Amino acid sequence: MYNYLDFEKPIQDLEGKIIELKKLAESGEAVDVAEEIARLEKRVKDALRDIYKALTPWQKVQVARHVDRPHCLNYVDKLVTDFTPLAGDRAFGDDHAIIGGFARFRGQPIALLGQEKGSDTKSRLKHNFGSPRPEGYRKAVRIMELADRFGIPLVTLVDTAGAYPGIDAEERGQAEAIARSTSACLGLKVPSVSVVIGEGGSGGAIAIATANRVYMLEHAIYSVISPEGAASILWHDSTRSKDAATSMRITAQDLLDLKIIDGIIAEPTGGAHRSPDTVIAAAGDTIAKALAEFAGSNMDFREHRREKYLAIGRSL
């Protein structure tokens, strides 16, 4: 059974009926239910298509945060081989919210960075729900510097509600660490590709996402602040997060229109959580295409990033 979102109630009811019919058939209490099951499955497919082609921005926020949505480590498991993780920032400690290291992607060596939220209570606590502390960003800088030194392209997978705002993080220089990570991204001499696979929250995301190519999954979000945070600031009422989500233009479709991202990776009907392997493969194909374009290019990747980010907002 899936973990259903509140707007998926019609689908939950239909799939519940399908499960009941299958159980009856298995127990011998019902016969010849195949036709009814097929009819209900078609209704589910049609309902999913109708709901997901008309999602509101707030519903996309819910999909991007879905507990079953594939996270960074799922992509690592499926997309790369010979992954060698690096630990620690050589200053304070290791931060499990940021996964980083070197791997082979379809035979090509890459540096890999990503935010990991975790998939159950134990792993979420270990990875701090995907909210990095300063040592996470300093680890990211360390890996970027190594990628530059050895001429290896960088791939990043973004999925964070934002950097951890705790007192301990602030005491260790959270803002400075984010700034240095963003600067390191911009200053890379090697090509970089970033994919927002879930949430792209504020500086916590941009610190590893200032890439030559930035893509988003179809139902991912990317914003300067969470809708709840924006609602609290604008209206002093966090319950108006739905209004904030609409006003902030945080969806992949909005950000492509605003020329902040370079493309959208389609998700299966019903969201990435319904068919993780499909969406991970699609993300891999997009990354491979971008890296192939860069492989035959003599562009100055630092200058390309400079022009790319200076141009945002100029032509609107």
Number of C-alpha atoms within 10 A of each C-alpha: 7 10 11 15 13 10 12 15 11 16 22 18 11 16 19 12 16 21 13 12 19 16 13 14 15 11 10 9 9 12 12 8 14 13 9 13 19 12 12 17 17 12 16 19 13 13 17 17 14 13 16 18 10 10 14 15 25 19 18 23 23 17 25 28 18 17 17 18 19 24 24 24 17 15 20 19 11 13 18 19 16 11 18 13 14 15 19 17 19 11 9 12 14 18 23 26 28 29 24 26 21 23 20 16 21 13 10 13 19 22 26 30 26 30 32 28 28 22 18 12 9 10 14 16 15 16 20 19 23 30 24 28 29 27 26 29 27 25 27 32 23 20 24 28 17 15 23 18 12 10 16 20 22 26 25 25 29 32 31 29 26 23 24 20 13 10 9 12 17 15 10 14 13 24 18 14 23 27 16 16 28 23 15 21 27 23 19 24 21 21 27 31 24 25 28 30 32 31 27 29 22 17 21 29 28 22 24 31 28 24 29 26 22 20 27 29 26 23 29 30 32 31 21 17 18 23 25 18 16 21 20 16 11 11 12 12 13 17 13 17 19 17 16 23 25 14 12 17 17 25 24 26 20 16 20 15 13 14 17 19 23 14 20 21 22 16 21 18 18 20 23 26 22 16 15 19 17 15 23 25 14 17 24 20 15 18 21 16 12 17 21 11 9 18 12 8 11 7 13 13 20 19 14 15 21 15 11 16 16 9 13 13 10 7 7 8
